Amino acid sequence: MKELHIGIIGFGTVGAGVVETIQKNAQLISQRVGFTPVITRIADLDITTDRGVKVPDGVLTTNAMDVIEDPNIQVVVELVGGTTIAKTFILKALQHKKSVVTANKALLATYGQELFAAAQENGVDIWFEASVGGGIPCLKALREGLAANHVQEILGILNGTCNYILTRMEQEGADFNAVLKAAQEAGYAEANPALDVDGFDTAHKTAILASLAYGHWFNAKQVDTQGISSVTQQDIQYASELGYRIKLLAIIKEVNGHIQLGVHPALVPAASLLGNVSGVFNAVWIRGDIVGNTMYYGRGAGRQATASAVVADLIDLGLNISNNCLRRLPAFTPYDGYEHVMESSEVIARYYVRLQVMDKPGVLAKVSGILAKYDISIASVTQKENSSSSSVAMVILTHKAQDAALKSALAEIAVLDECSETPVVFRIEDLA
């Protein structure tokens, strides 16, 4: 039986998971696809620590070039992470006419255009299913399963740390800082959690999804990004009373030929499938013009889930190599249109607005008058009683409004004598 010879650079959690998966299911894979995956070389600076898997003598090396330059290796798996040395390794592998599998979303979202141009120049492929959604095969679904569709909208819960924190805040009535500390102690959040909780990890994945959907390579810097540290227990409770849950969403939409890219805490219907994604799980909701609404759900990170996606890419590449059809389905296919990314001020959406105002007559009239001045229509308003204070929370849900208009209106409202705190604003995504 044919063999697919694989080299791995990076023998950490995911690298060990890839080896474990192949050792466990190599026979199953070979029966299904007609070739056997073989781990030929593994490079890592640390080759002494026990990863829980055993490899034959001579497989491990501390020199990544031993993998890249090995003439027997057909595919290189990059699992180093980061945007510096990982980029160098991938470019060298491509120059040696070796296809690459990577889980490196930060690298792809920053240098994707350069890397895919190098793959095309050298007649090889880059596959990257594990870069978005961990073990969820959402990229394959988008690239192949939905190829007949104009993608109208993608909403994603793409960071397990943030979803875990928001879920526990809702379930336990705890505030953000307390839950973040617990998440760090449980190993779900890093000691420095900024990449996750400030939304940057989700922004990387948003750029990759948008690039596949619209055929133009978007950079993570083009994604309007907001994290979850501003989400309070108060807003989680009010959202729940209104039939919503707050989730950190990747938001990708096509609007009259322009592309909206954002990462924001947003209200989604509590009864929806997306609203019921809890804990560390991820989900991607995609609406196509032909298929309608689809959703893909599962574990978004971790050794086994990510390894599953990496090995799936290896199988696809192995089939292409076995049948002499590399570049059969380039991972990124440019086509005309959809290059303009909307400014945040251009976005039109529904909004949740919470004001802290004086409890006296005429305040609602002033607020609604200012909103009307900027052509913002109120869908509902709730004023919370508070017998222990002279101020009360006023919660407003708007109809669709332009972001710039809402910001201008809230700037006027914020300076009213009757308004005692800075207004709080979140998007509402109703999953049309």
C-alpha positions as CSV (number, residue, x, y, z in Angstrom):
1,M,0.0,0.0,0.0
2,K,1.1,3.6,-0.7
3,E,2.5,5.6,2.1
4,L,2.3,9.4,2.8
5,H,5.5,10.5,4.5
6,I,4.8,13.3,6.9
7,G,7.2,15.7,8.8
8,I,6.1,17.6,11.8
9,I,7.6,20.9,13.1
10,G,6.5,21.5,16.7
11,F,5.9,18.6,19.1
12,G,3.8,20.2,21.7
13,T,0.2,19.4,22.7
14,V,-1.2,19.4,19.1
15,G,1.8,17.7,17.6
16,A,1.6,14.9,20.1
17,G,-2.1,14.7,19.3
18,V,-1.4,14.3,15.6
19,V,1.1,11.5,16.3
20,E,-1.4,9.8,18.7
21,T,-4.2,10.0,16.2
22,I,-2.2,8.5,13.3
23,Q,-0.8,5.7,15.5
24,K,-4.3,4.9,16.7
25,N,-6.2,5.1,13.4
26,A,-3.6,4.5,10.7
27,Q,-5.3,1.2,9.7
28,L,-8.7,2.8,9.5
29,I,-7.3,5.7,7.4
30,S,-5.5,3.4,5.0
31,Q,-8.7,1.3,4.5
32,R,-10.7,4.4,3.7
33,V,-8.3,6.3,1.4
34,G,-5.8,3.7,0.1
35,F,-2.6,5.0,1.6
36,T,-1.0,4.8,5.0
37,P,0.1,8.0,6.8
38,V,3.7,7.7,8.2
39,I,5.3,10.1,10.6
40,T,8.9,10.3,9.2
41,R,10.5,13.1,11.2
42,I,9.5,15.4,14.0
43,A,11.4,18.5,14.9
44,D,11.2,20.3,18.2
45,L,13.7,22.2,20.4
46,D,12.7,19.8,23.3
47,I,12.9,16.2,22.3
48,T,13.3,14.8,25.8
49,T,10.0,15.6,27.5
50,D,7.5,12.8,27.6
51,R,4.5,13.7,25.4
52,G,2.5,10.5,26.1
53,V,3.3,9.0,22.8
54,K,6.3,6.9,21.6
55,V,8.1,7.3,18.2
56,P,10.8,5.2,16.7
57,D,14.4,6.0,17.2
58,G,15.7,8.6,14.7
59,V,12.4,10.3,14.2
60,L,13.0,13.2,16.6
61,T,15.4,16.0,15.8
62,T,16.0,19.5,17.1
63,N,16.7,20.9,13.6
64,A,13.6,21.9,11.6
65,M,15.6,21.8,8.4
66,D,16.0,18.0,8.9
67,V,12.3,17.8,8.2
68,I,12.1,20.4,5.4
69,E,15.0,19.1,3.5
70,D,14.3,15.3,3.9
71,P,13.6,14.1,0.3
72,N,11.2,11.4,1.5
73,I,8.9,13.8,3.3
74,Q,5.9,14.9,1.1
75,V,4.0,17.0,3.6
76,V,5.2,19.3,6.4
77,V,2.9,20.0,9.3
78,E,3.7,23.4,11.0
79,L,2.6,23.5,14.7
80,V,5.1,26.0,16.1
81,G,2.7,28.9,16.2
82,G,3.4,32.6,16.0
83,T,4.1,34.8,13.0
84,T,8.0,34.8,12.8
85,I,9.9,31.5,12.6
86,A,6.7,29.6,11.6
87,K,6.5,31.8,8.5
88,T,10.1,31.0,7.7
89,F,9.5,27.3,8.1
90,I,6.4,27.3,5.9
91,L,8.1,29.3,3.1
92,K,11.1,27.0,3.1
93,A,8.9,24.0,2.9
94,L,6.9,25.4,0.0
95,Q,10.2,26.3,-1.8
96,H,11.2,22.6,-1.3
97,K,8.0,21.7,-3.2
98,K,6.4,20.3,-0.1
99,S,2.7,21.0,0.7
100,V,2.0,22.3,4.2
101,V,-0.7,21.7,6.9
102,T,-0.9,24.3,9.6
103,A,-3.2,25.3,12.5
104,N,-1.6,28.8,12.7
105,K,-4.5,31.3,12.4
106,A,-2.4,34.3,13.4
107,L,0.1,33.6,10.7
108,L,-2.5,33.1,8.0
109,A,-4.5,36.2,9.0
110,T,-1.4,38.3,8.9
111,Y,0.6,36.9,5.9
112,G,-1.9,34.7,4.1
113,Q,-1.6,36.4,0.8
114,E,2.2,36.0,0.7
115,L,2.0,32.4,1.8
116,F,-0.6,31.3,-0.7
117,A,1.2,33.1,-3.5
118,A,4.3,31.1,-2.6
119,A,2.3,27.8,-2.6
120,Q,0.9,28.7,-6.1
121,E,4.3,29.5,-7.4
122,N,5.7,26.2,-6.3
123,G,2.7,24.1,-7.3
124,V,1.9,22.9,-3.9
125,D,-0.9,23.4,-1.3
126,I,-1.5,24.9,2.1
127,W,-4.3,23.3,4.1
128,F,-5.5,24.9,7.4
129,E,-8.7,23.4,8.7
130,A,-7.5,23.5,12.3
131,S,-6.9,27.2,12.2
132,V,-10.6,28.0,12.7
133,G,-13.0,26.1,15.0
134,G,-10.5,23.4,16.1
135,G,-12.1,20.0,15.3
136,I,-15.1,21.5,13.5
137,P,-14.8,21.0,9.7
138,C,-16.2,24.4,9.0
139,L,-13.6,25.5,6.4
140,K,-14.1,22.4,4.3
141,A,-17.9,23.0,4.5
142,L,-17.4,26.6,3.4
143,R,-14.8,25.9,0.7
144,E,-16.5,22.7,-0.8
145,G,-19.9,22.0,0.7
146,L,-21.2,25.5,0.1
147,A,-19.3,26.2,-3.1
148,A,-22.6,26.7,-5.0
149,N,-23.7,29.5,-2.7
150,H,-23.1,33.2,-2.4
151,V,-22.3,33.5,1.3
152,Q,-24.6,36.2,2.8
153,E,-23.6,36.0,6.4
154,I,-21.4,34.2,8.9
155,L,-21.7,34.4,12.7
156,G,-19.2,32.5,14.8
157,I,-18.5,31.7,18.4
158,L,-14.8,31.0,17.8
159,N,-13.0,31.4,21.2
160,G,-13.7,28.8,23.8
161,T,-12.1,30.9,26.6
162,C,-14.5,33.7,26.0
163,N,-17.5,31.5,25.7
164,Y,-16.6,29.7,28.9
165,I,-16.3,33.0,30.8
166,L,-19.6,34.3,29.4
167,T,-21.4,31.0,30.1
168,R,-20.2,30.9,33.7
169,M,-21.1,34.6,34.2
170,E,-24.6,33.7,33.2
171,Q,-25.0,30.5,35.1
172,E,-23.3,31.6,38.3
173,G,-24.2,35.3,38.5
174,A,-20.4,36.1,38.9
175,D,-18.6,39.1,37.4
176,F,-16.0,39.0,34.6
177,N,-12.9,39.3,36.8
178,A,-13.9,36.5,39.1
179,V,-14.8,34.1,36.3
180,L,-11.6,35.0,34.4
181,K,-9.5,34.1,37.5
182,A,-11.3,30.8,37.8
183,A,-10.8,30.1,34.1
184,Q,-7.1,30.7,34.5
185,E,-6.9,28.4,37.5
186,A,-8.8,25.7,35.5
187,G,-6.4,26.1,32.5
188,Y,-9.1,27.5,30.1
189,A,-7.4,31.0,30.1
190,E,-3.8,32.0,29.7
191,A,-1.9,33.9,32.4
192,N,-2.0,36.8,30.0
193,P,-5.5,36.4,28.5
194,A,-5.5,39.4,26.2
195,L,-5.3,37.5,23.0
196,D,-8.6,35.8,23.9
197,V,-10.6,38.2,26.0
198,D,-9.8,41.3,23.9
199,G,-11.1,39.5,20.7
200,F,-7.8,39.2,18.8
201,D,-7.9,35.4,18.5
202,T,-11.4,35.6,17.1
203,A,-10.4,38.4,14.7
204,H,-7.7,36.1,13.2
205,K,-10.3,33.5,12.6
206,T,-12.8,36.0,11.2
207,A,-10.3,37.1,8.6
208,I,-9.7,33.6,7.4
209,L,-13.4,32.8,7.2
210,A,-14.1,36.0,5.3
211,S,-11.3,35.3,2.9
212,L,-12.7,31.8,2.0
213,A,-16.2,33.2,1.7
214,Y,-15.4,36.2,-0.5
215,G,-12.3,35.4,-2.4
216,H,-10.2,38.3,-1.3
217,W,-7.5,37.8,1.4
218,F,-8.5,39.9,4.4
219,N,-6.1,40.9,7.1
220,A,-7.0,40.7,10.8
221,K,-6.3,44.4,11.1
222,Q,-9.4,45.0,8.9
223,V,-11.6,43.4,11.5
224,D,-13.4,45.9,13.9
225,T,-12.6,44.2,17.2
226,Q,-14.0,44.5,20.7
227,G,-13.4,42.1,23.6
228,I,-15.6,40.9,26.5
229,S,-14.1,42.7,29.4
230,S,-16.9,45.4,29.2
231,V,-19.7,42.8,29.6
232,T,-21.2,43.1,33.1
233,Q,-23.4,40.8,35.1
234,Q,-26.1,43.5,34.9
235,D,-26.2,43.3,31.1
236,I,-26.2,39.5,31.1
237,Q,-29.2,39.5,33.4
238,Y,-31.1,42.2,31.3
239,A,-30.3,40.4,28.1
240,S,-31.7,37.2,29.6
241,E,-34.9,38.9,30.6
242,L,-35.3,40.1,27.1
243,G,-34.8,36.6,25.6
244,Y,-31.1,36.9,24.6
245,R,-27.7,35.7,25.6
246,I,-24.5,37.6,25.2
247,K,-21.8,35.9,23.1
248,L,-18.5,37.1,21.6
249,L,-19.3,36.8,17.9
250,A,-17.3,36.9,14.7
251,I,-19.6,38.9,12.4
252,I,-19.1,38.6,8.6
253,K,-21.7,40.0,6.2
254,E,-22.0,40.9,2.6
255,V,-24.0,44.1,2.2
256,N,-24.6,45.4,-1.3
257,G,-21.2,44.1,-2.5
258,H,-19.3,45.4,0.6
259,I,-18.0,43.3,3.4
260,Q,-18.7,43.8,7.1
261,L,-16.1,42.3,9.4
262,G,-16.3,42.5,13.2
263,V,-15.8,40.8,16.5
264,H,-18.1,42.0,19.2
265,P,-20.0,40.9,22.3
266,A,-23.5,40.7,20.9
267,L,-27.0,39.6,21.9
268,V,-28.3,36.5,20.2
269,P,-31.7,34.8,20.8
270,A,-31.4,32.5,23.8
271,A,-33.7,29.9,22.0
272,S,-31.5,29.8,18.9
273,L,-28.9,27.1,18.2
274,L,-26.1,29.6,18.4
275,G,-27.5,31.0,21.7
276,N,-27.2,27.5,23.2
277,V,-23.5,27.0,22.5
278,S,-22.0,27.0,26.0
279,G,-18.8,26.4,27.8
280,V,-15.6,25.9,25.7
281,F,-17.5,24.8,22.6
282,N,-17.4,26.7,19.3
283,A,-20.0,27.1,16.5
284,V,-20.1,28.6,13.1
285,W,-23.5,29.7,11.6
286,I,-23.4,30.3,7.8
287,R,-26.2,31.6,5.6
288,G,-26.0,30.9,1.9
289,D,-28.3,32.2,-0.8
290,I,-29.2,28.7,-1.9
291,V,-28.9,26.5,1.1
292,G,-30.2,29.0,3.7
293,N,-29.0,28.6,7.3
294,T,-26.4,26.0,8.3
295,M,-24.4,25.6,11.6
296,Y,-21.3,23.7,12.5
297,Y,-20.6,22.8,16.2
298,G,-18.0,21.2,18.3
299,R,-14.8,21.6,20.3
300,G,-12.8,24.6,19.2
301,A,-9.5,23.7,20.7
302,G,-7.6,21.0,22.5
303,R,-5.2,18.2,21.7
304,Q,-7.6,15.7,20.1
305,A,-10.0,18.1,18.4
306,T,-7.2,20.1,16.7
307,A,-5.4,16.9,15.8
308,S,-8.5,15.6,14.1
309,A,-8.6,18.6,11.8
310,V,-4.8,18.4,11.1
311,V,-5.1,14.7,10.1
312,A,-8.1,15.4,8.0
313,D,-6.0,17.9,6.0
314,L,-3.3,15.3,5.7
315,I,-5.7,12.8,4.3
316,D,-7.0,15.4,1.7
317,L,-3.4,16.2,0.7
318,G,-2.5,12.5,0.6
319,L,-5.4,11.9,-1.8
320,N,-4.3,14.7,-4.0
321,I,-0.7,13.5,-4.1
322,S,-1.7,9.9,-4.7
323,N,-3.9,10.9,-7.6
324,N,-1.4,13.5,-9.0
325,C,-3.8,16.4,-8.6
326,L,-2.1,18.9,-6.3
327,R,-3.8,22.3,-6.6
328,R,-7.0,20.5,-7.4
329,L,-8.8,22.8,-5.0
330,P,-6.6,25.7,-3.9
331,A,-7.4,26.6,-0.3
332,F,-7.8,30.3,-1.4
333,T,-9.2,31.1,-4.8
334,P,-9.3,34.8,-5.7
335,Y,-12.2,36.2,-7.8
336,D,-13.5,39.6,-8.6
337,G,-15.5,41.7,-6.2
338,Y,-16.1,41.9,-2.4
339,E,-12.9,43.8,-1.6
340,H,-14.2,46.8,0.2
341,V,-14.4,46.4,4.0
342,M,-17.0,48.6,5.6
343,E,-16.0,51.1,8.2
344,S,-17.6,50.5,11.5
345,S,-19.5,53.8,11.1
346,E,-21.2,52.4,8.0
347,V,-22.6,49.4,9.7
348,I,-26.4,49.1,10.1
349,A,-27.6,46.9,12.9
350,R,-29.9,46.5,15.9
351,Y,-28.6,47.6,19.2
352,Y,-29.0,47.0,23.0
353,V,-28.5,50.3,24.9
354,R,-28.4,50.6,28.7
355,L,-28.5,54.0,30.2
356,Q,-28.3,55.0,33.9
357,V,-30.7,57.9,34.3
358,M,-32.4,60.0,37.0
359,D,-35.8,58.6,38.0
360,K,-38.0,61.5,37.2
361,P,-40.6,62.5,34.6
362,G,-39.5,63.6,31.1
363,V,-36.3,61.6,30.9
364,L,-37.6,59.1,28.4
365,A,-39.0,61.9,26.3
366,K,-35.6,63.6,26.1
367,V,-33.8,60.3,25.3
368,S,-36.3,59.3,22.6
369,G,-36.2,62.8,21.1
370,I,-32.5,62.6,20.7
371,L,-32.7,59.1,19.1
372,A,-35.4,60.3,16.8
373,K,-33.2,63.3,15.8
374,Y,-30.7,60.8,14.4
375,D,-33.4,58.6,12.8
376,I,-33.1,55.8,15.4
377,S,-36.3,54.0,16.1
378,I,-37.0,52.3,19.5
379,A,-38.2,48.7,19.3
380,S,-38.7,48.4,23.1
381,V,-37.8,50.2,26.3
382,T,-37.6,48.9,29.9
383,Q,-37.0,51.0,32.9
384,K,-35.8,49.1,36.0
385,E,-37.1,50.3,39.4
386,N,-34.6,50.9,42.1
387,S,-36.0,52.1,45.4
388,S,-32.5,52.5,46.9
389,S,-31.2,55.0,44.4
390,S,-32.3,58.1,42.6
391,S,-31.1,56.7,39.3
392,V,-32.5,53.7,37.4
393,A,-31.4,51.6,34.5
394,M,-33.2,52.2,31.2
395,V,-32.7,49.4,28.6
396,I,-33.5,50.2,25.0
397,L,-33.6,47.9,22.1
398,T,-33.5,49.7,18.7
399,H,-34.6,48.8,15.3
400,K,-31.9,48.8,12.7
401,A,-29.8,52.0,12.8
402,Q,-26.5,53.2,11.4
403,D,-23.6,52.9,13.8
404,A,-22.4,56.4,13.3
405,A,-25.9,57.8,14.0
406,L,-26.2,55.8,17.2
407,K,-22.8,57.0,18.4
408,S,-23.7,60.6,17.7
409,A,-27.0,60.2,19.6
410,L,-25.4,58.5,22.6
411,A,-22.8,61.3,22.8
412,E,-25.6,63.8,23.2
413,I,-27.5,61.6,25.7
414,A,-24.3,61.0,27.7
415,V,-24.0,64.7,28.6
416,L,-27.6,65.1,29.7
417,D,-27.9,66.1,33.4
418,E,-30.2,63.2,33.8
419,C,-27.7,60.6,32.6
420,S,-25.2,59.6,35.3
421,E,-23.1,57.0,33.5
422,T,-21.6,56.3,30.1
423,P,-24.1,54.5,27.9
424,V,-23.5,50.8,27.4
425,V,-24.0,49.4,23.8
426,F,-24.0,45.9,22.3
427,R,-25.1,44.7,18.9
428,I,-28.1,42.5,18.5
429,E,-27.9,39.6,15.9
430,D,-31.3,38.0,15.4
431,L,-30.0,35.3,13.0
432,A,-32.5,36.2,10.2
